[in-house]
Amino acid sequence: MAKTDKQDDSTETTPKFKRPRIGETIGVKAGVDRKVPNNEHGDYFSEKETASITTNVRVLRLLDDGDLIRTK
């Protein structure tokens, strides 16, 4: 018996978020094995701890590339 699309969606564990708007504050972490500078705080994003940042064009690109992962 072949799986349907509905069955595939139910096994997915990554939460889905709407694309953030410019100026919106969101929580992010660094992607696995990524070293991403956090320009707002003068440090690097952590893979384990969530950082709150204001969305700008750079952040949107980092999210699209998988360098940053949205957490909330």
Buried (B, 14 or more C-beta within 10 A) or exposed (E): EEEEEEEEEEEEEEEEEEEBEEEEEBBBBBBEEBEBEBEEEEEEBEBEEBBEBEBBEEBBEBBEEEBBBBBE
